[in-house]
């Protein structure tokens, strides 16, 4: 699969990270580790594998440490060379290779006014072309990157499309849930988006995952959007408004393992899952778990 259409990605990271307090007072939640690399690196790696060449971060002043992570470290590399720490130097070089052919830029969201308002801040850098919005709270392990899966649908539809995944009934109140008409394998034409419905209100068991391809028309709607009851402009709210206006928006049930990192428990579960699957450390950790039972 190739991605000839989507080259730019918006990554909103301006949130306060309140679910990770007090740690998030000093460390951006996007830099919390999953095995031996931060959450945000998994998203960047997926973008790289999917042909994305430009990353646009939407951040606040306290999140610039995320940008620092992706900068080169010549002083550190010099010290590692002098101390002949070849293995550690290799780790640094591996990160630099991942970042090759990707440009990074950022815009600011001064107040946490919702992900829709955050995405709107990137409009000038995106220009008049489609782009993907990536939420680093969600890591997706799959043979074909989820971005590429969505891109293949966009290739023929040229309409906004969001990633979907089935969730258990009792978990539906924690997600945005869609009502849709199934029109092909894993593909739905959306009829409604309901944010955090009660179990009784939920129109399906298909929840939105943190990957959305949006078009210039979505930005037009974002410009006109009003703040919701929470004092925010939500991207899901705007997409639902478009649906009610008769605009076509698709949802695709992605193939792969969805790992969440939006709160402490989900992050710990994802960290444990990936650690136990690690080819080098997984077997040792499994033995350790047997010892502490």
Phi and psi restraints in degrees (value plus and minus 20) as a CYANA .aco file:
   2 UNK   PHI    -146.0  -106.0
   2 UNK   PSI     134.5   174.5
   3 UNK   PHI    -135.2   -95.2
   3 UNK   PSI      81.9   121.9
   4 UNK   PHI    -119.8   -79.8
   4 UNK   PSI     -21.0    19.0
   5 UNK   PHI    -134.1   -94.1
   5 UNK   PSI     -60.3   -20.3
   6 UNK   PHI    -124.4   -84.4
   6 UNK   PSI      92.9   132.9
   7 UNK   PHI    -137.5   -97.5
   7 UNK   PSI     -33.9     6.1
   8 UNK   PHI    -137.3   -97.3
   8 UNK   PSI     122.4   162.4
   9 UNK   PHI    -149.9  -109.9
   9 UNK   PSI     114.6   154.6
  10 UNK   PHI    -120.8   -80.8
  10 UNK   PSI     109.1   149.1
  11 UNK   PHI    -140.8  -100.8
  11 UNK   PSI      83.4   123.4
  12 UNK   PHI     -98.9   -58.9
  12 UNK   PSI      99.3   139.3
  13 UNK   PHI    -154.1  -114.1
  13 UNK   PSI       6.9    46.9
  14 UNK   PHI    -106.5   -66.5
  14 UNK   PSI     -21.7    18.3
  15 UNK   PHI     -83.1   -43.1
  15 UNK   PSI     140.4   180.4
  16 UNK   PHI    -100.0   -60.0
  16 UNK   PSI     -35.6     4.4
  17 UNK   PHI      44.5    84.5
  17 UNK   PSI      16.4    56.4
  18 UNK   PHI     -82.8   -42.8
  18 UNK   PSI     -46.9    -6.9
  19 UNK   PHI     -89.6   -49.6
  19 UNK   PSI     -30.3     9.7
  20 UNK   PHI    -132.6   -92.6
  20 UNK   PSI      -7.2    32.8
  21 UNK   PHI     -83.9   -43.9
  21 UNK   PSI     127.3   167.3
  22 UNK   PHI    -105.2   -65.2
  22 UNK   PSI     -26.3    13.7
  23 UNK   PHI     -78.3   -38.3
  23 UNK   PSI     -58.4   -18.4
  24 UNK   PHI     -91.9   -51.9
  24 UNK   PSI     -22.6    17.4
  25 UNK   PHI     -85.6   -45.6
  25 UNK   PSI     -50.0   -10.0
  26 UNK   PHI    -142.9  -102.9
  26 UNK   PSI     -38.1     1.9
  27 UNK   PHI    -146.3  -106.3
  27 UNK   PSI     104.6   144.6
  28 UNK   PHI     -80.2   -40.2
  28 UNK   PSI     115.0   155.0
  29 UNK   PHI     -80.8   -40.8
  29 UNK   PSI     -45.2    -5.2
  30 UNK   PHI     -88.7   -48.7
  30 UNK   PSI     -34.3     5.7
  31 UNK   PHI    -119.4   -79.4
  31 UNK   PSI     -18.5    21.5
  32 UNK   PHI     -85.4   -45.4
  32 UNK   PSI     124.1   164.1
  33 UNK   PHI    -101.4   -61.4
  33 UNK   PSI     125.2   165.2
  34 UNK   PHI    -140.0  -100.0
  34 UNK   PSI      90.6   130.6
  35 UNK   PHI      38.8    78.8
  35 UNK   PSI    -129.3   -89.3
  36 UNK   PHI    -140.3  -100.3
  36 UNK   PSI       0.0    40.0
  37 UNK   PHI    -163.4  -123.4
  37 UNK   PSI     135.1   175.1
  38 UNK   PHI     -93.6   -53.6
  38 UNK   PSI     138.7   178.7
  39 UNK   PHI     -69.9   -29.9
  39 UNK   PSI     -66.1   -26.1
  40 UNK   PHI     -82.1   -42.1
  40 UNK   PSI     -48.5    -8.5
  41 UNK   PHI     -87.0   -47.0
  41 UNK   PSI     -54.0   -14.0
  42 UNK   PHI     -81.3   -41.3
  42 UNK   PSI     -59.6   -19.6
  43 UNK   PHI     -89.8   -49.8
  43 UNK   PSI     -61.5   -21.5
  44 UNK   PHI     -84.3   -44.3
  44 UNK   PSI     -59.7   -19.7
  45 UNK   PHI     -83.6   -43.6
  45 UNK   PSI     -60.8   -20.8
  46 UNK   PHI     -83.0   -43.0
  46 UNK   PSI     -61.7   -21.7
  47 UNK   PHI     -81.5   -41.5
  47 UNK   PSI     -63.8   -23.8
  48 UNK   PHI     -81.4   -41.4
  48 UNK   PSI     -65.9   -25.9
  49 UNK   PHI     -85.9   -45.9
  49 UNK   PSI     -38.1     1.9
  50 UNK   PHI    -119.1   -79.1
  50 UNK   PSI     -13.4    26.6
  51 UNK   PHI      65.1   105.1
  51 UNK   PSI      -8.0    32.0
  52 UNK   PHI     -93.2   -53.2
  52 UNK   PSI     113.0   153.0
  53 UNK   PHI    -136.3   -96.3
  53 UNK   PSI     -29.3    10.7
  54 UNK   PHI    -157.6  -117.6
  54 UNK   PSI     103.0   143.0
  55 UNK   PHI    -127.2   -87.2
  55 UNK   PSI     107.7   147.7
  56 UNK   PHI    -136.4   -96.4
  56 UNK   PSI      90.3   130.3
  57 UNK   PHI    -105.0   -65.0
  57 UNK   PSI     119.2   159.2
  58 UNK   PHI    -130.2   -90.2
  58 UNK   PSI      93.6   133.6
  59 UNK   PHI    -158.8  -118.8
  59 UNK   PSI     150.3   190.3
  60 UNK   PHI    -126.2   -86.2
  60 UNK   PSI     156.4   196.4
  61 UNK   PHI     -82.2   -42.2
  61 UNK   PSI     -45.2    -5.2
  62 UNK   PHI    -103.8   -63.8
  62 UNK   PSI     -29.1    10.9
  63 UNK   PHI    -118.7   -78.7
  63 UNK   PSI     -12.4    27.6
  64 UNK   PHI     -88.0   -48.0
  64 UNK   PSI     -33.8     6.2
  65 UNK   PHI     -83.8   -43.8
  65 UNK   PSI     -45.2    -5.2
  66 UNK   PHI     -84.7   -44.7
  66 UNK   PSI     -60.9   -20.9
  67 UNK   PHI     -83.6   -43.6
  67 UNK   PSI     -58.3   -18.3
  68 UNK   PHI     -79.4   -39.4
  68 UNK   PSI     -54.5   -14.5
  69 UNK   PHI     -81.1   -41.1
  69 UNK   PSI     -52.8   -12.8
  70 UNK   PHI    -112.9   -72.9
  70 UNK   PSI     -18.6    21.4
  71 UNK   PHI    -103.9   -63.9
  71 UNK   PSI     132.8   172.8
  72 UNK   PHI     -88.6   -48.6
  72 UNK   PSI     133.5   173.5
  73 UNK   PHI    -145.8  -105.8
  73 UNK   PSI      53.4    93.4
  74 UNK   PHI     -80.2   -40.2
  74 UNK   PSI     -57.2   -17.2
  75 UNK   PHI     -85.2   -45.2
  75 UNK   PSI     -63.9   -23.9
  76 UNK   PHI     -84.2   -44.2
  76 UNK   PSI     -62.3   -22.3
  77 UNK   PHI     -82.7   -42.7
  77 UNK   PSI     -58.4   -18.4
  78 UNK   PHI     -83.2   -43.2
  78 UNK   PSI     -63.0   -23.0
  79 UNK   PHI     -84.4   -44.4
  79 UNK   PSI     -62.9   -22.9
  80 UNK   PHI     -83.6   -43.6
  80 UNK   PSI     -57.7   -17.7
  81 UNK   PHI     -85.5   -45.5
  81 UNK   PSI     -64.2   -24.2
  82 UNK   PHI     -82.9   -42.9
  82 UNK   PSI     -55.3   -15.3
  83 UNK   PHI    -110.3   -70.3
  83 UNK   PSI     -17.0    23.0
  84 UNK   PHI      36.2    76.2
  84 UNK   PSI      21.3    61.3
  85 UNK   PHI    -111.1   -71.1
  85 UNK   PSI      50.9    90.9
  86 UNK   PHI     -83.2   -43.2
  86 UNK   PSI     -59.1   -19.1
  87 UNK   PHI     -83.8   -43.8
  87 UNK   PSI     -62.0   -22.0
  88 UNK   PHI     -89.4   -49.4
  88 UNK   PSI     -58.0   -18.0
  89 UNK   PHI     -83.3   -43.3
  89 UNK   PSI     -55.8   -15.8
  90 UNK   PHI     -83.5   -43.5
  90 UNK   PSI     -57.6   -17.6
  91 UNK   PHI     -82.6   -42.6
  91 UNK   PSI     -61.5   -21.5
  92 UNK   PHI     -84.5   -44.5
  92 UNK   PSI     -63.1   -23.1
  93 UNK   PHI     -85.7   -45.7
  93 UNK   PSI     -56.0   -16.0
  94 UNK   PHI     -81.3   -41.3
  94 UNK   PSI     -61.1   -21.1
  95 UNK   PHI     -84.5   -44.5
  95 UNK   PSI     -62.1   -22.1
  96 UNK   PHI     -83.1   -43.1
  96 UNK   PSI     -55.6   -15.6
  97 UNK   PHI     -86.6   -46.6
  97 UNK   PSI     -58.1   -18.1
  98 UNK   PHI     -81.3   -41.3
  98 UNK   PSI     -54.8   -14.8
  99 UNK   PHI    -105.1   -65.1
  99 UNK   PSI     -26.7    13.3
 100 UNK   PHI     -81.1   -41.1
 100 UNK   PSI     119.5   159.5
 101 UNK   PHI      47.9    87.9
 101 UNK   PSI      -3.2    36.8
 102 UNK   PHI    -139.7   -99.7
 102 UNK   PSI     109.7   149.7
 103 UNK   PHI    -120.9   -80.9
 103 UNK   PSI     126.5   166.5
 104 UNK   PHI    -139.2   -99.2
 104 UNK   PSI     116.6   156.6
 105 UNK   PHI    -163.2  -123.2
 105 UNK   PSI     151.2   191.2
 106 UNK   PHI    -170.5  -130.5
 106 UNK   PSI     135.4   175.4
 107 UNK   PHI    -149.5  -109.5
 107 UNK   PSI     141.7   181.7
 108 UNK   PHI    -125.7   -85.7
 108 UNK   PSI     122.3   162.3
 109 UNK   PHI    -136.8   -96.8
 109 UNK   PSI      85.9   125.9
 110 UNK   PHI     -89.7   -49.7
 110 UNK   PSI     -53.4   -13.4
 111 UNK   PHI    -146.6  -106.6
 111 UNK   PSI     127.4   167.4
 112 UNK   PHI     -95.2   -55.2
 112 UNK   PSI      68.2   108.2
 113 UNK   PHI    -130.6   -90.6
 113 UNK   PSI       6.1    46.1
 114 UNK   PHI      82.0   122.0
 114 UNK   PSI     136.4   176.4
 115 UNK   PHI     -91.1   -51.1
 115 UNK   PSI     -47.7    -7.7
 116 UNK   PHI     -86.1   -46.1
 116 UNK   PSI     -62.9   -22.9
 117 UNK   PHI     -86.8   -46.8
 117 UNK   PSI     -54.2   -14.2
 118 UNK   PHI     -84.7   -44.7
 118 UNK   PSI     -67.1   -27.1
 119 UNK   PHI     -81.0   -41.0
 119 UNK   PSI     -58.0   -18.0
 120 UNK   PHI     -81.0   -41.0
 120 UNK   PSI     -50.9   -10.9
 121 UNK   PHI     -82.8   -42.8
 121 UNK   PSI     -43.7    -3.7
 122 UNK   PHI    -110.1   -70.1
 122 UNK   PSI     -18.4    21.6
 123 UNK   PHI     -72.5   -32.5
 123 UNK   PSI     -68.1   -28.1
 124 UNK   PHI     -82.1   -42.1
 124 UNK   PSI     -55.4   -15.4
 125 UNK   PHI     -97.8   -57.8
 125 UNK   PSI     -47.3    -7.3
 126 UNK   PHI     -97.3   -57.3
 126 UNK   PSI     -59.6   -19.6
 127 UNK   PHI      54.1    94.1
 127 UNK   PSI    -175.6  -135.6
 128 UNK   PHI    -116.4   -76.4
 128 UNK   PSI      41.0    81.0
 129 UNK   PHI    -166.4  -126.4
 129 UNK   PSI     138.5   178.5
 130 UNK   PHI     -89.9   -49.9
 130 UNK   PSI     137.6   177.6
 131 UNK   PHI    -170.9  -130.9
 131 UNK   PSI     150.8   190.8
 132 UNK   PHI    -132.7   -92.7
 132 UNK   PSI     120.9   160.9
 133 UNK   PHI    -121.9   -81.9
 133 UNK   PSI     103.0   143.0
 134 UNK   PHI    -133.6   -93.6
 134 UNK   PSI     109.1   149.1
 135 UNK   PHI    -126.3   -86.3
 135 UNK   PSI      94.9   134.9
 136 UNK   PHI     -89.0   -49.0
 136 UNK   PSI     -28.1    11.9
 137 UNK   PHI     -83.6   -43.6
 137 UNK   PSI     -41.4    -1.4
 138 UNK   PHI    -132.5   -92.5
 138 UNK   PSI     103.5   143.5
 139 UNK   PHI    -131.2   -91.2
 139 UNK   PSI     113.0   153.0
 140 UNK   PHI    -143.4  -103.4
 140 UNK   PSI      96.5   136.5
 141 UNK   PHI    -114.8   -74.8
 141 UNK   PSI     100.0   140.0
 142 UNK   PHI    -177.5  -137.5
 142 UNK   PSI     136.6   176.6
 143 UNK   PHI     -84.4   -44.4
 143 UNK   PSI     -64.1   -24.1
 144 UNK   PHI    -125.1   -85.1
 144 UNK   PSI     101.0   141.0
 145 UNK   PHI     -71.3   -31.3
 145 UNK   PSI     122.0   162.0
 146 UNK   PHI     -79.0   -39.0
 146 UNK   PSI     -53.5   -13.5
 147 UNK   PHI     -80.8   -40.8
 147 UNK   PSI     -62.7   -22.7
 148 UNK   PHI     -86.9   -46.9
 148 UNK   PSI     -56.6   -16.6
 149 UNK   PHI     -79.8   -39.8
 149 UNK   PSI     -65.0   -25.0
 150 UNK   PHI     -88.7   -48.7
 150 UNK   PSI     -57.2   -17.2
 151 UNK   PHI     -82.3   -42.3
 151 UNK   PSI     -55.0   -15.0
 152 UNK   PHI     -86.2   -46.2
 152 UNK   PSI     -54.6   -14.6
 153 UNK   PHI     -90.5   -50.5
 153 UNK   PSI     -62.3   -22.3
 154 UNK   PHI     -84.3   -44.3
 154 UNK   PSI     -51.9   -11.9
 155 UNK   PHI     -73.5   -33.5
 155 UNK   PSI     -58.1   -18.1
 156 UNK   PHI    -119.8   -79.8
 156 UNK   PSI     -47.7    -7.7
 157 UNK   PHI    -110.6   -70.6
 157 UNK   PSI     -56.4   -16.4
 158 UNK   PHI      37.2    77.2
 158 UNK   PSI      11.1    51.1
 159 UNK   PHI    -144.1  -104.1
 159 UNK   PSI     136.9   176.9
 160 UNK   PHI     -75.4   -35.4
 160 UNK   PSI     124.4   164.4
 161 UNK   PHI    -166.6  -126.6
 161 UNK   PSI     120.5   160.5
 162 UNK   PHI    -142.6  -102.6
 162 UNK   PSI     131.5   171.5
 163 UNK   PHI     -99.2   -59.2
 163 UNK   PSI     121.0   161.0
 164 UNK   PHI    -148.0  -108.0
 164 UNK   PSI     137.4   177.4
 165 UNK   PHI    -173.1  -133.1
 165 UNK   PSI     126.4   166.4
 166 UNK   PHI     -96.2   -56.2
 166 UNK   PSI     117.9   157.9
 167 UNK   PHI    -148.7  -108.7
 167 UNK   PSI     140.6   180.6
 168 UNK   PHI     -87.4   -47.4
 168 UNK   PSI     128.4   168.4
 169 UNK   PHI     -73.3   -33.3
 169 UNK   PSI     -63.7   -23.7
 170 UNK   PHI     -90.8   -50.8
 170 UNK   PSI     -33.1     6.9
 171 UNK   PHI    -114.9   -74.9
 171 UNK   PSI     -28.8    11.2
 172 UNK   PHI     -76.1   -36.1
 172 UNK   PSI     -55.5   -15.5
 173 UNK   PHI     -84.6   -44.6
 173 UNK   PSI     -25.7    14.3
 174 UNK   PHI    -119.1   -79.1
 174 UNK   PSI     -18.4    21.6
 175 UNK   PHI    -150.4  -110.4
 175 UNK   PSI     148.7   188.7
 176 UNK   PHI    -102.9   -62.9
 176 UNK   PSI     108.6   148.6
 177 UNK   PHI    -140.4  -100.4
 177 UNK   PSI     123.6   163.6
 178 UNK   PHI    -130.1   -90.1
 178 UNK   PSI     131.9   171.9
 179 UNK   PHI    -128.9   -88.9
 179 UNK   PSI     112.8   152.8
 180 UNK   PHI    -176.5  -136.5
 180 UNK   PSI     143.4   183.4
 181 UNK   PHI    -123.4   -83.4
 181 UNK   PSI     101.5   141.5
 182 UNK   PHI     -93.0   -53.0
 182 UNK   PSI     103.5   143.5
 183 UNK   PHI    -137.7   -97.7
 183 UNK   PSI     -31.1     8.9
 184 UNK   PHI    -184.4  -144.4
 184 UNK   PSI     159.0   199.0
 185 UNK   PHI     -78.4   -38.4
 185 UNK   PSI      96.5   136.5
 186 UNK   PHI      46.6    86.6
 186 UNK   PSI     -17.3    22.7
 187 UNK   PHI    -129.8   -89.8
 187 UNK   PSI     114.7   154.7
 188 UNK   PHI    -149.6  -109.6
 188 UNK   PSI     122.5   162.5
 189 UNK   PHI    -114.1   -74.1
 189 UNK   PSI      99.9   139.9
 190 UNK   PHI     -96.5   -56.5
 190 UNK   PSI     120.9   160.9
 191 UNK   PHI    -132.0   -92.0
 191 UNK   PSI     -45.4    -5.4
 192 UNK   PHI    -186.4  -146.4
 192 UNK   PSI     130.3   170.3
 193 UNK   PHI    -143.6  -103.6
 193 UNK   PSI     106.3   146.3
 194 UNK   PHI    -139.6   -99.6
 194 UNK   PSI     101.5   141.5
 195 UNK   PHI    -101.8   -61.8
 195 UNK   PSI     103.7   143.7
 196 UNK   PHI      27.8    67.8
 196 UNK   PSI      40.2    80.2
 197 UNK   PHI     -94.9   -54.9
 197 UNK   PSI     140.7   180.7
 198 UNK   PHI     -89.6   -49.6
 198 UNK   PSI     144.5   184.5
 199 UNK   PHI     -78.7   -38.7
 199 UNK   PSI     -56.6   -16.6
 200 UNK   PHI     -91.2   -51.2
 200 UNK   PSI     -53.6   -13.6
 201 UNK   PHI     -99.7   -59.7
 201 UNK   PSI     -44.0    -4.0
 202 UNK   PHI     -78.9   -38.9
 202 UNK   PSI     103.8   143.8
 203 UNK   PHI    -101.5   -61.5
 203 UNK   PSI     -30.4     9.6
 204 UNK   PHI    -183.5  -143.5
 204 UNK   PSI    -195.4  -155.4
 205 UNK   PHI    -128.7   -88.7
 205 UNK   PSI       1.9    41.9
 206 UNK   PHI    -119.1   -79.1
 206 UNK   PSI      93.5   133.5
 207 UNK   PHI    -122.2   -82.2
 207 UNK   PSI     134.5   174.5
 208 UNK   PHI    -100.1   -60.1
 208 UNK   PSI     112.8   152.8
 209 UNK   PHI    -121.8   -81.8
 209 UNK   PSI     137.1   177.1
 210 UNK   PHI     -94.3   -54.3
 210 UNK   PSI      32.7    72.7
 211 UNK   PHI    -161.2  -121.2
 211 UNK   PSI     102.7   142.7
 212 UNK   PHI    -160.8  -120.8
 212 UNK   PSI     109.7   149.7
 213 UNK   PHI    -112.7   -72.7
 213 UNK   PSI     106.3   146.3
 214 UNK   PHI    -142.1  -102.1
 214 UNK   PSI     136.8   176.8
 215 UNK   PHI    -134.0   -94.0
 215 UNK   PSI     149.1   189.1
 216 UNK   PHI     -74.6   -34.6
 216 UNK   PSI     -50.7   -10.7
 217 UNK   PHI     -83.4   -43.4
 217 UNK   PSI     -51.4   -11.4
 218 UNK   PHI     -84.2   -44.2
 218 UNK   PSI     -60.0   -20.0
 219 UNK   PHI     -83.1   -43.1
 219 UNK   PSI     -57.1   -17.1
 220 UNK   PHI     -80.4   -40.4
 220 UNK   PSI     -61.4   -21.4
 221 UNK   PHI     -89.3   -49.3
 221 UNK   PSI     -58.1   -18.1
 222 UNK   PHI     -81.6   -41.6
 222 UNK   PSI     -57.6   -17.6
 223 UNK   PHI     -81.7   -41.7
 223 UNK   PSI     -54.1   -14.1
 224 UNK   PHI    -113.2   -73.2
 224 UNK   PSI     -25.9    14.1
 225 UNK   PHI     -88.0   -48.0
 225 UNK   PSI     126.4   166.4
 226 UNK   PHI    -118.5   -78.5
 226 UNK   PSI     138.0   178.0
 227 UNK   PHI     -92.5   -52.5
 227 UNK   PSI     122.1   162.1
 228 UNK   PHI    -104.5   -64.5
 228 UNK   PSI    -191.0  -151.0
 229 UNK   PHI     -83.8   -43.8
 229 UNK   PSI     -43.2    -3.2
 230 UNK   PHI    -107.1   -67.1
 230 UNK   PSI     -17.3    22.7
 231 UNK   PHI      54.9    94.9
 231 UNK   PSI       9.7    49.7
 232 UNK   PHI    -150.1  -110.1
 232 UNK   PSI     142.5   182.5
 233 UNK   PHI    -129.8   -89.8
 233 UNK   PSI      90.5   130.5
 234 UNK   PHI    -115.0   -75.0
 234 UNK   PSI     115.7   155.7
 235 UNK   PHI     -83.0   -43.0
 235 UNK   PSI     -59.3   -19.3
 236 UNK   PHI     -82.7   -42.7
 236 UNK   PSI     -59.1   -19.1
 237 UNK   PHI     -81.4   -41.4
 237 UNK   PSI     -61.9   -21.9
 238 UNK   PHI     -88.3   -48.3
 238 UNK   PSI     -61.0   -21.0
 239 UNK   PHI     -83.6   -43.6
 239 UNK   PSI     -58.4   -18.4
 240 UNK   PHI     -85.3   -45.3
 240 UNK   PSI     -58.9   -18.9
 241 UNK   PHI     -79.5   -39.5
 241 UNK   PSI     -61.4   -21.4
 242 UNK   PHI     -82.5   -42.5
 242 UNK   PSI     -61.8   -21.8
 243 UNK   PHI     -81.4   -41.4
 243 UNK   PSI     -65.1   -25.1
 244 UNK   PHI     -86.1   -46.1
 244 UNK   PSI     -43.8    -3.8
 245 UNK   PHI    -104.2   -64.2
 245 UNK   PSI     -16.8    23.2
 246 UNK   PHI      72.3   112.3
 246 UNK   PSI     -13.3    26.7
 247 UNK   PHI     -96.8   -56.8
 247 UNK   PSI     128.2   168.2
 248 UNK   PHI    -111.4   -71.4
 248 UNK   PSI     104.6   144.6
 249 UNK   PHI    -153.4  -113.4
 249 UNK   PSI     117.2   157.2
 250 UNK   PHI    -129.0   -89.0
 250 UNK   PSI     138.3   178.3
 251 UNK   PHI    -148.7  -108.7
 251 UNK   PSI     120.8   160.8
 252 UNK   PHI    -146.9  -106.9
 252 UNK   PSI     106.1   146.1
 253 UNK   PHI     -97.8   -57.8
 253 UNK   PSI      81.9   121.9
 254 UNK   PHI     -89.2   -49.2
 254 UNK   PSI     131.8   171.8
 255 UNK   PHI    -115.0   -75.0
 255 UNK   PSI     111.2   151.2
 256 UNK   PHI     118.8   158.8
 256 UNK   PSI     156.5   196.5
 257 UNK   PHI    -114.1   -74.1
 257 UNK   PSI     101.8   141.8
 258 UNK   PHI    -114.5   -74.5
 258 UNK   PSI      96.7   136.7
 259 UNK   PHI    -131.4   -91.4
 259 UNK   PSI     107.4   147.4
 260 UNK   PHI    -123.9   -83.9
 260 UNK   PSI     127.3   167.3
 261 UNK   PHI    -156.4  -116.4
 261 UNK   PSI       7.1    47.1
 262 UNK   PHI    -102.4   -62.4
 262 UNK   PSI     -33.4     6.6
 263 UNK   PHI    -165.7  -125.7
 263 UNK   PSI     153.7   193.7
 264 UNK   PHI     -81.2   -41.2
 264 UNK   PSI     -65.1   -25.1
 265 UNK   PHI     -86.4   -46.4
 265 UNK   PSI     -65.1   -25.1
 266 UNK   PHI     -82.8   -42.8
 266 UNK   PSI     -60.3   -20.3
 267 UNK   PHI     -82.1   -42.1
 267 UNK   PSI     -64.4   -24.4
 268 UNK   PHI     -83.3   -43.3
 268 UNK   PSI     -60.7   -20.7
 269 UNK   PHI     -82.3   -42.3
 269 UNK   PSI     -63.7   -23.7
 270 UNK   PHI     -86.7   -46.7
 270 UNK   PSI     -59.9   -19.9
 271 UNK   PHI     -82.0   -42.0
 271 UNK   PSI     -63.7   -23.7
 272 UNK   PHI     -86.7   -46.7
 272 UNK   PSI     -63.8   -23.8
 273 UNK   PHI     -79.1   -39.1
 273 UNK   PSI     -71.0   -31.0
 274 UNK   PHI     -87.3   -47.3
 274 UNK   PSI     -56.7   -16.7
 275 UNK   PHI     -83.4   -43.4
 275 UNK   PSI     -63.5   -23.5
 276 UNK   PHI     -90.7   -50.7
 276 UNK   PSI     -42.6    -2.6
 277 UNK   PHI    -108.0   -68.0
 277 UNK   PSI     -28.5    11.5
 278 UNK   PHI     -85.8   -45.8
 278 UNK   PSI     111.2   151.2
 279 UNK   PHI     -82.7   -42.7
 279 UNK   PSI     -51.1   -11.1
 280 UNK   PHI    -110.6   -70.6
 280 UNK   PSI     -69.3   -29.3
 281 UNK   PHI    -113.4   -73.4
 281 UNK   PSI     -41.5    -1.5
 282 UNK   PHI     -74.5   -34.5
 282 UNK   PSI     -73.2   -33.2
 283 UNK   PHI     -78.8   -38.8
 283 UNK   PSI     -58.3   -18.3
 284 UNK   PHI     -88.4   -48.4
 284 UNK   PSI     -58.5   -18.5
 285 UNK   PHI     -88.3   -48.3
 285 UNK   PSI     -56.8   -16.8
 286 UNK   PHI     -83.8   -43.8
 286 UNK   PSI     -58.9   -18.9
 287 UNK   PHI     -85.0   -45.0
 287 UNK   PSI     -59.4   -19.4
 288 UNK   PHI     -84.1   -44.1
 288 UNK   PSI     -60.2   -20.2
 289 UNK   PHI     -82.7   -42.7
 289 UNK   PSI     -54.4   -14.4
 290 UNK   PHI     -85.4   -45.4
 290 UNK   PSI     -53.9   -13.9
 291 UNK   PHI     -90.8   -50.8
 291 UNK   PSI     -50.7   -10.7
 292 UNK   PHI    -118.0   -78.0
 292 UNK   PSI     -16.8    23.2
